[in-house]
Amino acid sequence: MLGFIINPASGYGRGLTLWNQIQRELRNRGVNYAYRITKQRGETTRLTQDLLSEHNIDTLIAIGGDGTIYEAANGLYQSGQLHNVRFGHIPGGTGNDFARSHSLSSDPIQILNFILNNQDGGKLDLLEVDGTVALNCIGVGFDAVVARYTNEATYKKALNNFKLGKLSYFISAIKAFATFRPYSADIIVDGKAYHFSSVWMIVNSNAPYFGGAMKVCPHAVSDDGEVDVTVFHCNNKMKLISIFRSIYSGTHIHHPAVTILRGKHIELKPDSPQQVQADGEALANSNFEIRVLKQALSIIK
Ligand SMILES: Nc1ncnc2c1ncn2[C@@H]1O[C@H](COP(=O)(O)OP(=O)(O)OP(=O)(O)O)[C@@H](O)[C@H]1O
């Protein structure tokens, strides 16, 4: 049976609009389905677990943004059903970086058709950290501050009304830029230790995009069993501005203040507590290990 988990508030109401459209289509076609609609922040993981335990779900579809798929994938992971449930996504968020990285259709009915036709989208790695999993990325430092500002921002709502929601990440970045203090960190990649000072952010990527269309890690591959670690280390703010400007095109990776490491097992040890984001949602602990769960998630696209 199909199971839907819907964040009606994603994209400031786009999630609900999409669900109404999908539900009409399911009824017209006589498709059997179960669903849960979230009522507040932070309950998607639990509702996904409820949905999976109460129904015989073989395909789980998350309607919402990157935060919704992160929480839904964690519900699936924590229910222990990763191996027998396929995962679909109808993008209805603001940034929709997962959809961009995986070239998902922007037409919800086309995605529904893929789902009903059992289209195989292959398997994706997941990044396991502290008992949770991320699909896109785990970032430490500046990007996590930007994510927090954006999640809490009133300007995100205003910009969404004009279909300019992605700009909210840019505004948050300017705000964070004024106050953020760089840190030092040890990074251990598959047992090999590296030390960086003047670190702005460490982005552990499973896919190219984050932060609303920033191509932070252009060469990240989602099914290779490895995570790409992009370290931004720079003690000159003016230089950093020019690096950040080139993130949208992905050309920042050629700058000497950007180092990319790659491996299966990453340990991060910042010298001071830092904010951390997983797929744009806040994580509590900034001193952690990431393990790649190779090709753990079957997706439809
Ligand atoms: N009913 C709800 N009301 C308010 N917030 C909710 C509700 N359901 C889920 N949330 C929270 O909304 C947050 C953001 O959701 P999501 O990321 O899907 O949308 P978005 O922020 O518009 O898109 P994106 O992350 O792609 O920019 C998540 O932290 C989630 O917990």
The ligand as an SDF file (V2000), in Angstrom:
LIG
                    3D

 31 33  0  0  0  0  0  0  0  0999 V2000
    2.1810   21.2340   10.3500 N   0  0  0  0  0  0  0  0  0  0  0  0
    3.3320   21.8740   10.5260 C   0  0  0  0  0  0  0  0  0  0  0  0
    3.3600   23.1620   10.9360 N   0  0  0  0  0  0  0  0  0  0  0  0
    4.5200   23.8320   11.1010 C   0  0  0  0  0  0  0  0  0  0  0  0
    5.7490   23.2750   10.8880 N   0  0  0  0  0  0  0  0  0  0  0  0
    5.7820   21.9880   10.4870 C   0  0  0  0  0  0  0  0  0  0  0  0
    4.5870   21.2320   10.2910 C   0  0  0  0  0  0  0  0  0  0  0  0
    4.9370   19.9910    9.8770 N   0  0  0  0  0  0  0  0  0  0  0  0
    6.2850   19.9610    9.8330 C   0  0  0  0  0  0  0  0  0  0  0  0
    6.7930   21.1500   10.1900 N   0  0  0  0  0  0  0  0  0  0  0  0
    8.2060   21.5610   10.2280 C   0  0  0  0  0  0  0  0  0  0  0  0
    8.4880   22.3730    9.0880 O   0  0  0  0  0  0  0  0  0  0  0  0
    9.9030   22.4190    8.9530 C   0  0  0  0  0  0  0  0  0  0  0  0
   10.2960   22.7390    7.5250 C   0  0  0  0  0  0  0  0  0  0  0  0
    9.7080   21.8680    6.6340 O   0  0  0  0  0  0  0  0  0  0  0  0
   10.2980   21.6130    5.1800 P   0  0  0  0  0  0  0  0  0  0  0  0
   11.7750   21.6350    5.1920 O   0  0  0  0  0  0  0  0  0  0  0  0
    9.6470   20.4080    4.6470 O   0  0  0  0  0  0  0  0  0  0  0  0
    9.7640   22.8610    4.3280 O   0  0  0  0  0  0  0  0  0  0  0  0
   10.5160   24.1380    3.8440 P   0  0  0  0  0  0  0  0  0  0  0  0
   11.3610   24.6910    4.9440 O   0  0  0  0  0  0  0  0  0  0  0  0
    9.4840   25.0270    3.2370 O   0  0  0  0  0  0  0  0  0  0  0  0
   11.4180   23.6040    2.6390 O   0  0  0  0  0  0  0  0  0  0  0  0
   13.0270   23.4140    2.4110 P   0  0  0  0  0  0  0  0  0  0  0  0
   13.6230   22.7350    3.6100 O   0  0  0  0  0  0  0  0  0  0  0  0
   13.1160   22.5500    1.1730 O   0  0  0  0  0  0  0  0  0  0  0  0
   13.5780   24.7800    2.2160 O   0  0  0  0  0  0  0  0  0  0  0  0
   10.3970   21.0980    9.5020 C   0  0  0  0  0  0  0  0  0  0  0  0
   11.2710   21.3930   10.5840 O   0  0  0  0  0  0  0  0  0  0  0  0
    9.1560   20.4120   10.0540 C   0  0  0  0  0  0  0  0  0  0  0  0
    9.3560   19.7850   11.3210 O   0  0  0  0  0  0  0  0  0  0  0  0
  1  2  1  0
  2  3  1  0
  2  7  2  0
  3  4  2  0
  4  5  1  0
  5  6  2  0
  6  7  1  0
  6 10  1  0
  7  8  1  0
  8  9  2  0
  9 10  1  0
 10 11  1  0
 11 12  1  0
 11 30  1  0
 12 13  1  0
 13 14  1  0
 13 28  1  0
 14 15  1  0
 15 16  1  0
 16 17  2  0
 16 18  1  0
 16 19  1  0
 19 20  1  0
 20 21  2  0
 20 22  1  0
 20 23  1  0
 23 24  1  0
 24 25  2  0
 24 26  1  0
 24 27  1  0
 28 29  1  0
 28 30  1  0
 30 31  1  0
M  END
$$$$
